[in-house]
Amino acid sequence: MNANGIEFAHRRPQTKDSALEFAQFTAFAALCAHHGAASAVTAVFYDTKWCGFDIDAAAGVEGGPLHGVIQRCAEQTLPQFILFGTYGEWNRAEPLPAGP
């Protein structure tokens, strides 16, 4: 599956849970695209072992400005995730600014 140029994969067959996971991923991908960071995200994998999203980003993104944008997009849309080996979770208290 693909949304806004970001690949999405998960292990389990299509279920109502996988529809929720895809909806969460789609919201993440749309927010990344809105803020100009979608091209920096290479793939997202939903890991059923820990019920979270593993986010892969392009080389050179870690520590740069897009790292923060991707992390904030994930905090707004994904219940729990791993980005550059660091665990994160929803933080809707600090929304992203409106524009890219």
Buried (B, 14 or more C-beta within 10 A) or exposed (E): EEBBEBBBEBEEEEEEEBEEBBEBBBBBBBBBBBBEBBBBBBEBBBBEEEEBBBBBBEEEBBEEEBBEBBBBBBBBBBEBBBBBEEEBEEEEEEEBEEEE
